[in-house]
Amino acid sequence: MSSIVNALSDLVKSLVELVWSFFTTAGALVQKTAQFALNFATEIIGLVVNFFRGLVDLAGGIVSFILGKLAKKPPTRVPA
């Protein structure tokens, strides 16, 4: 009779461990999914910020080039 009780006790323990492992696995999956979504959103924001930073740098370089060309004086001609 004692072996039946031990077997049933082990069965209950195993079932509890099985259910607990389902919950821990589901929790880990939710955590990793949330972490992935947060990292994805952060990278997208960084990409957009860097894109516009590059556009501003490009515009600044073009304006600097044009102003540099306008600031130069044309060569003076020597009268003949």
C-alpha positions as YAML, in Angstrom:
chain: A
units: angstrom
residues:
- id: 1
  name: MET
  ca: [0.00, 0.00, 0.00]
- id: 2
  name: SER
  ca: [2.89, 2.33, 0.79]
- id: 3
  name: SER
  ca: [4.29, 1.94, -2.70]
- id: 4
  name: ILE
  ca: [0.98, 3.03, -4.25]
- id: 5
  name: VAL
  ca: [0.96, 6.14, -2.05]
- id: 6
  name: ASN
  ca: [4.58, 6.88, -3.01]
- id: 7
  name: ALA
  ca: [3.78, 6.40, -6.68]
- id: 8
  name: LEU
  ca: [0.78, 8.73, -6.48]
- id: 9
  name: SER
  ca: [2.85, 11.28, -4.58]
- id: 10
  name: ASP
  ca: [5.55, 11.15, -7.25]
- id: 11
  name: LEU
  ca: [2.90, 11.49, -9.96]
- id: 12
  name: VAL
  ca: [1.47, 14.61, -8.32]
- id: 13
  name: LYS
  ca: [4.96, 16.09, -7.90]
- id: 14
  name: SER
  ca: [5.72, 15.43, -11.54]
- id: 15
  name: LEU
  ca: [2.48, 17.04, -12.67]
- id: 16
  name: VAL
  ca: [3.15, 20.10, -10.51]
- id: 17
  name: GLU
  ca: [6.68, 20.37, -11.98]
- id: 18
  name: LEU
  ca: [5.23, 20.04, -15.48]
- id: 19
  name: VAL
  ca: [2.71, 22.82, -14.93]
- id: 20
  name: TRP
  ca: [5.37, 24.99, -13.29]
- id: 21
  name: SER
  ca: [7.70, 24.49, -16.26]
- id: 22
  name: PHE
  ca: [4.89, 25.57, -18.63]
- id: 23
  name: PHE
  ca: [4.44, 28.79, -16.66]
- id: 24
  name: THR
  ca: [8.16, 29.55, -16.48]
- id: 25
  name: THR
  ca: [8.56, 28.85, -20.19]
- id: 26
  name: ALA
  ca: [5.61, 31.08, -21.06]
- id: 27
  name: GLY
  ca: [6.98, 33.82, -18.80]
- id: 28
  name: ALA
  ca: [10.40, 33.63, -20.43]
- id: 29
  name: LEU
  ca: [8.79, 33.75, -23.87]
- id: 30
  name: VAL
  ca: [6.78, 36.85, -22.97]
- id: 31
  name: GLN
  ca: [9.86, 38.52, -21.51]
- id: 32
  name: LYS
  ca: [12.01, 37.79, -24.57]
- id: 33
  name: THR
  ca: [9.25, 38.95, -26.92]
- id: 34
  name: ALA
  ca: [8.86, 42.23, -25.02]
- id: 35
  name: GLN
  ca: [12.63, 42.71, -25.00]
- id: 36
  name: PHE
  ca: [12.77, 42.09, -28.76]
- id: 37
  name: ALA
  ca: [9.96, 44.58, -29.41]
- id: 38
  name: LEU
  ca: [11.65, 47.23, -27.26]
- id: 39
  name: ASN
  ca: [15.02, 46.73, -28.96]
- id: 40
  name: PHE
  ca: [13.35, 46.84, -32.38]
- id: 41
  name: ALA
  ca: [11.58, 50.12, -31.58]
- id: 42
  name: THR
  ca: [14.78, 51.61, -30.17]
- id: 43
  name: GLU
  ca: [16.75, 50.65, -33.28]
- id: 44
  name: ILE
  ca: [14.08, 52.09, -35.58]
- id: 45
  name: ILE
  ca: [14.13, 55.38, -33.67]
- id: 46
  name: GLY
  ca: [17.93, 55.43, -33.84]
- id: 47
  name: LEU
  ca: [17.82, 54.75, -37.56]
- id: 48
  name: VAL
  ca: [15.43, 57.65, -38.19]
- id: 49
  name: VAL
  ca: [17.47, 60.02, -35.99]
- id: 50
  name: ASN
  ca: [20.72, 59.09, -37.74]
- id: 51
  name: PHE
  ca: [19.07, 59.47, -41.16]
- id: 52
  name: PHE
  ca: [17.93, 63.01, -40.40]
- id: 53
  name: ARG
  ca: [21.28, 63.82, -38.79]
- id: 54
  name: GLY
  ca: [22.94, 62.75, -42.04]
- id: 55
  name: LEU
  ca: [20.55, 64.92, -44.04]
- id: 56
  name: VAL
  ca: [21.37, 67.93, -41.86]
- id: 57
  name: ASP
  ca: [25.11, 67.27, -42.23]
- id: 58
  name: LEU
  ca: [24.69, 66.97, -46.01]
- id: 59
  name: ALA
  ca: [22.70, 70.20, -46.21]
- id: 60
  name: GLY
  ca: [25.28, 71.95, -44.04]
- id: 61
  name: GLY
  ca: [28.09, 70.75, -46.28]
- id: 62
  name: ILE
  ca: [26.31, 71.89, -49.42]
- id: 63
  name: VAL
  ca: [25.56, 75.32, -47.92]
- id: 64
  name: SER
  ca: [29.14, 75.63, -46.71]
- id: 65
  name: PHE
  ca: [30.43, 74.76, -50.17]
- id: 66
  name: ILE
  ca: [28.13, 77.27, -51.89]
- id: 67
  name: LEU
  ca: [28.97, 80.05, -49.43]
- id: 68
  name: GLY
  ca: [32.65, 79.26, -49.84]
- id: 69
  name: LYS
  ca: [32.35, 79.61, -53.61]
- id: 70
  name: LEU
  ca: [30.37, 82.86, -53.31]
- id: 71
  name: ALA
  ca: [32.83, 84.36, -50.85]
- id: 72
  name: LYS
  ca: [35.77, 83.98, -53.23]
- id: 73
  name: LYS
  ca: [36.46, 87.05, -55.24]
- id: 74
  name: PRO
  ca: [36.75, 86.65, -58.98]
- id: 75
  name: PRO
  ca: [40.26, 87.08, -60.32]
- id: 76
  name: THR
  ca: [41.15, 90.66, -61.16]
- id: 77
  name: ARG
  ca: [42.05, 91.43, -64.75]
- id: 78
  name: VAL
  ca: [45.10, 93.35, -65.51]
- id: 79
  name: PRO
  ca: [44.35, 96.14, -68.00]
- id: 80
  name: ALA
  ca: [46.17, 95.68, -71.25]
...
